[in-house]
Amino acid sequence: MLKRKAKIRGVRRVPRFPGLSISKLIPNMITIGATCAGLTGVRFALNGKWEYAVLAIFVAGVLDGLDGRMARLLKSASEFGAELDSLSDFVAFGVSPALILYFWSLQDLGGIGWAVTLFLAVSCGLRLARFNTNMGKLPPYAYNYFTGVPAPAGAALALLPMVASFASAFDFLAHPAGVAVWAVIVALLMVSRVPTYSFKKAKIPVGMIVPLLLVALLLIVGLTAAPWKTLTFILLGYVISFGFSMRSYARLKAEAERMHGERDEGAEAVDRKPAVSEPADEPARLRPVE
């Protein structure tokens, strides 16, 4: 009887409430928070609170950067989370910024302004669809680059006229025609093949760590003292980085093609190399006739 009880105690019991733990749901909660932040930006725009509307989109961008890292940290990545993340990005960085720009300036253009709004939102959706289908299919030299402007950065760039208007007293920044042209340019950048830096995958040399920390400190101080001017400076710097990313990407691509061509030439040379024929056997000596 005692042995039987010991065996029963050694058996692992089945959990009473099977299911996922809270830690596995944290990344999806963050993703939903990003969606809510983007939609809240539209609500602020409807009420004319433009600065809060822009801040809501930037909060959505911060949350979008956290959900993937939390999923990898907690080892809770799933297909459901990936699909939810794409849907959240479309709402927070495609639909919401486009509507905010429409209520801020584009509605003065009537039907043209609404067409630009739709073009910006749909371009974001197309960019996300291409990103999902190309995942894992890019060549090795493209590891540190995005194809086109990513959705969060595209949303921030689309709102650049608003951010710059908060930092200055220039009325032309809110002109509907200029905002429409800028929104179309940003939409085309999102669906383009322009290689842009993927900073989250970049590795920092040891000698650049301290200077980079100092730059980050200056940006934090700037965001605290003059947030809109600092954000304008950051977004303009990001636009300038396109020239450097295209040049470095072209250099890496040319180097990869050159190495691939050398391997192909080496393989062809091996195939064309004549086979070494073995020496023919010496003719057998004639035996003397007996």
C-alpha positions as CSV (number, residue, x, y, z in Angstrom):
1,M,0.0,0.0,0.0
2,L,2.8,2.4,0.9
3,K,4.6,1.6,-2.4
4,R,1.4,2.3,-4.3
5,K,1.0,5.7,-2.7
6,A,4.7,6.5,-3.4
7,K,4.1,5.8,-7.1
8,I,1.0,7.9,-7.2
9,R,2.9,10.8,-5.6
10,G,5.7,10.5,-8.2
11,V,3.3,10.9,-11.1
12,R,3.1,14.4,-12.5
13,R,-0.4,15.8,-12.3
14,V,-2.1,17.3,-15.4
15,P,-2.7,21.1,-15.0
16,R,-6.3,21.8,-14.0
17,F,-6.7,24.8,-16.4
18,P,-4.7,24.1,-19.6
19,G,-3.9,27.1,-21.8
20,L,-1.3,29.8,-22.5
21,S,0.5,31.6,-19.6
22,I,0.2,35.4,-19.3
23,S,3.8,35.8,-20.3
24,K,3.0,34.3,-23.7
25,L,0.3,36.9,-24.3
26,I,2.3,39.9,-23.4
27,P,3.6,40.6,-26.9
28,N,0.1,40.4,-28.3
29,M,-1.1,42.8,-25.6
30,I,1.6,45.2,-26.7
31,T,0.6,44.9,-30.3
32,I,-3.1,45.6,-29.4
33,G,-1.8,48.6,-27.5
34,A,-0.1,49.9,-30.6
35,T,-3.4,49.6,-32.5
36,C,-5.3,51.5,-29.9
37,A,-2.7,54.2,-29.8
38,G,-3.0,54.7,-33.6
39,L,-6.8,54.9,-33.4
40,T,-6.5,57.3,-30.5
41,G,-4.5,59.6,-32.7
42,V,-7.5,59.8,-35.1
43,R,-9.7,60.7,-32.1
44,F,-7.4,63.5,-31.1
45,A,-7.4,64.7,-34.7
46,L,-11.2,64.8,-34.8
47,N,-11.0,67.0,-31.7
48,G,-8.3,69.3,-33.2
49,K,-5.6,68.2,-30.7
50,W,-2.9,67.8,-33.4
51,E,0.1,67.5,-31.1
52,Y,-1.6,64.7,-29.1
53,A,-2.5,63.0,-32.4
54,V,1.1,63.0,-33.6
55,L,2.3,61.8,-30.2
56,A,-0.2,58.9,-30.3
57,I,1.4,57.7,-33.6
58,F,4.9,57.9,-32.1
59,V,3.7,55.9,-29.1
60,A,2.3,53.3,-31.4
61,G,5.8,53.2,-33.1
62,V,7.5,52.6,-29.7
63,L,5.0,49.8,-28.9
64,D,5.6,48.2,-32.3
65,G,9.3,48.1,-31.6
66,L,8.7,46.4,-28.3
67,D,6.3,43.6,-29.2
68,G,8.7,41.7,-31.4
69,R,11.5,42.0,-28.9
70,M,9.3,40.8,-26.1
71,A,8.1,37.8,-28.3
72,R,11.7,36.8,-28.8
73,L,12.7,37.3,-25.2
74,L,9.7,35.3,-23.9
75,K,10.0,32.8,-26.7
76,S,6.3,33.3,-27.5
77,A,6.5,34.0,-31.3
78,S,3.6,32.6,-33.2
79,E,1.8,32.8,-36.6
80,F,-1.1,34.5,-34.8
81,G,1.2,37.1,-33.4
82,A,2.7,37.8,-36.8
83,E,-0.6,38.2,-38.5
84,L,-1.9,40.5,-35.6
85,D,1.3,42.6,-35.9
86,S,0.8,43.2,-39.6
87,L,-2.9,44.2,-39.1
88,S,-1.8,46.5,-36.2
89,D,0.9,48.1,-38.4
90,F,-1.7,48.8,-41.2
91,V,-4.1,50.5,-38.8
92,A,-1.5,52.4,-36.7
93,F,0.9,53.4,-39.5
94,G,-1.3,53.4,-42.6
95,V,-4.9,54.3,-41.8
96,S,-4.4,56.5,-38.8
97,P,-1.6,58.8,-40.1
98,A,-3.5,59.2,-43.4
99,L,-6.7,60.2,-41.6
100,I,-4.8,62.6,-39.3
101,L,-3.3,64.4,-42.4
102,Y,-6.7,64.5,-44.0
103,F,-8.4,66.2,-41.1
104,W,-5.4,68.5,-40.6
105,S,-4.9,69.8,-44.2
106,L,-5.9,67.4,-47.0
107,Q,-9.6,67.8,-46.6
108,D,-9.3,71.3,-48.1
109,L,-8.5,69.7,-51.4
110,G,-11.8,67.9,-51.5
111,G,-11.8,64.7,-53.6
112,I,-8.1,65.0,-54.4
113,G,-7.2,65.2,-50.8
114,W,-9.3,62.0,-50.0
115,A,-7.6,60.2,-53.0
116,V,-4.2,61.1,-51.5
117,T,-5.3,59.8,-48.1
118,L,-6.4,56.5,-49.7
119,F,-3.2,56.3,-51.6
120,L,-1.1,56.7,-48.5
121,A,-3.0,54.1,-46.5
122,V,-3.1,51.5,-49.3
123,S,0.6,52.0,-50.0
124,C,1.3,51.1,-46.4
125,G,-0.8,47.9,-46.8
126,L,1.1,46.9,-49.9
127,R,4.4,47.5,-48.3
128,L,3.5,45.3,-45.4
129,A,2.2,42.5,-47.7
130,R,5.5,42.6,-49.7
131,F,7.5,42.5,-46.4
132,N,5.6,39.4,-45.2
133,T,6.0,37.5,-48.6
134,N,9.7,38.4,-48.9
135,M,10.6,37.4,-45.3
136,G,13.5,35.0,-45.4
137,K,14.0,35.3,-49.2
138,L,16.4,38.3,-49.3
139,P,20.1,37.7,-50.2
140,P,22.6,37.7,-47.4
141,Y,24.1,41.1,-48.3
142,A,20.6,42.6,-47.8
143,Y,20.4,41.5,-44.1
144,N,20.9,45.0,-42.7
145,Y,18.5,46.8,-45.1
146,F,14.8,47.2,-45.6
147,T,13.3,47.2,-49.1
148,G,11.6,50.6,-49.1
149,V,10.7,52.7,-46.1
150,P,9.2,50.5,-43.3
151,A,5.7,51.3,-42.1
152,P,6.5,53.0,-38.8
153,A,9.1,55.2,-40.4
154,G,6.7,55.9,-43.3
155,A,4.1,57.1,-40.8
156,A,6.6,59.4,-39.1
157,L,7.8,60.8,-42.4
158,A,4.2,61.4,-43.5
159,L,3.6,63.5,-40.4
160,L,6.8,65.5,-40.9
161,P,5.0,68.6,-42.2
162,M,2.9,68.6,-39.0
163,V,5.9,68.1,-36.8
164,A,7.8,70.9,-38.5
165,S,4.8,73.2,-38.2
166,F,4.8,72.6,-34.5
167,A,8.5,73.6,-34.3
168,S,8.2,76.7,-36.4
169,A,5.8,79.5,-37.4
170,F,5.8,78.8,-41.1
171,D,2.2,78.6,-42.4
172,F,3.2,77.1,-45.8
173,L,4.0,73.8,-44.0
174,A,0.2,73.2,-43.6
175,H,-0.6,74.1,-47.2
176,P,-2.8,71.3,-48.6
177,A,-1.0,71.1,-52.0
178,G,2.4,70.7,-50.3
179,V,1.1,68.2,-47.8
180,A,-0.5,66.2,-50.6
181,V,2.8,66.1,-52.7
182,W,4.8,65.1,-49.6
183,A,2.3,62.3,-48.7
184,V,2.5,60.9,-52.2
185,I,6.3,60.9,-52.1
186,V,6.2,59.0,-48.7
187,A,3.7,56.5,-50.1
188,L,6.0,55.9,-53.1
189,L,9.0,55.4,-50.9
190,M,7.2,52.8,-48.9
191,V,6.4,50.7,-52.0
192,S,9.7,51.4,-53.7
193,R,12.8,49.3,-53.9
194,V,15.0,51.9,-52.3
195,P,17.2,50.1,-49.7
196,T,17.0,51.7,-46.3
197,Y,18.9,51.0,-43.2
198,S,17.6,48.5,-40.7
199,F,19.1,50.0,-37.6
200,K,17.8,47.3,-35.3
201,K,20.0,44.7,-37.0
202,A,23.1,46.8,-37.3
203,K,26.2,46.0,-35.2
204,I,28.1,48.9,-33.6
205,P,31.9,48.7,-33.6
206,V,33.5,48.8,-30.2
207,G,35.2,52.2,-30.9
208,M,31.8,53.8,-31.8
209,I,29.9,52.7,-28.7
210,V,30.8,55.7,-26.5
211,P,30.2,58.3,-29.3
212,L,26.9,56.7,-30.1
213,L,25.8,56.9,-26.4
214,L,26.8,60.6,-26.4
215,V,24.6,61.2,-29.5
216,A,21.7,59.3,-27.9
217,L,22.1,61.4,-24.7
218,L,22.0,64.6,-26.8
219,L,18.9,63.4,-28.6
220,I,17.2,62.6,-25.3
221,V,18.1,66.1,-23.9
222,G,16.7,67.6,-27.1
223,L,13.5,65.7,-26.9
224,T,13.1,66.9,-23.4
225,A,13.9,70.6,-24.1
226,A,12.6,71.1,-27.6
227,P,10.7,67.9,-28.7
228,W,9.3,69.1,-32.0
229,K,12.5,70.6,-33.3
230,T,14.4,67.5,-32.3
231,L,11.9,65.2,-34.0
232,T,12.2,67.4,-37.1
233,F,15.9,67.1,-37.1
234,I,15.8,63.3,-36.6
235,L,13.3,62.8,-39.5
236,L,15.3,65.0,-41.8
237,G,18.5,63.0,-40.9
238,Y,16.6,59.8,-41.7
239,V,15.8,61.1,-45.1
240,I,19.4,62.1,-45.7
241,S,20.5,58.5,-44.8
242,F,18.7,57.2,-47.9
243,G,21.7,58.4,-50.0
244,F,24.2,56.5,-47.8
245,S,22.1,53.4,-47.6
246,M,21.7,53.2,-51.4
247,R,25.4,53.7,-52.0
248,S,26.4,51.0,-49.4
249,Y,23.8,48.6,-50.7
250,A,25.0,49.0,-54.2
251,R,28.6,48.4,-53.1
252,L,27.6,45.2,-51.3
253,K,25.5,44.0,-54.2
254,A,28.3,44.6,-56.7
255,E,30.8,42.7,-54.4
256,A,28.4,39.8,-54.0
257,E,27.9,39.6,-57.8
258,R,31.6,39.7,-58.4
259,M,32.3,36.9,-55.9
260,H,29.4,34.9,-57.4
261,G,30.9,35.4,-60.9
262,E,34.3,34.3,-59.8
263,R,32.8,31.1,-58.3
264,D,31.0,30.4,-61.6
265,E,34.1,30.9,-63.6
266,G,36.1,28.6,-61.3
267,A,33.4,25.9,-61.7
268,E,33.4,26.3,-65.5
269,A,37.2,26.1,-65.5
270,V,37.1,22.8,-63.6
271,D,34.5,21.4,-66.0
272,R,36.6,22.4,-69.1
273,K,39.8,20.9,-67.7
274,P,40.8,17.9,-69.8
275,A,41.0,14.6,-68.1
276,V,44.5,13.2,-67.6
277,S,44.8,10.1,-69.6
278,E,46.7,7.2,-68.1
279,P,49.7,6.0,-70.1
280,A,48.9,3.2,-72.4
281,D,50.2,-0.2,-71.4
282,E,53.4,-1.3,-73.2
283,P,52.8,-3.8,-75.9
284,A,53.5,-7.3,-74.7
285,R,56.7,-8.8,-76.1
286,L,56.3,-11.5,-78.7
287,R,57.2,-14.9,-77.4
288,P,59.8,-16.7,-79.4
289,V,58.4,-19.5,-81.6
290,E,59.2,-22.8,-80.3
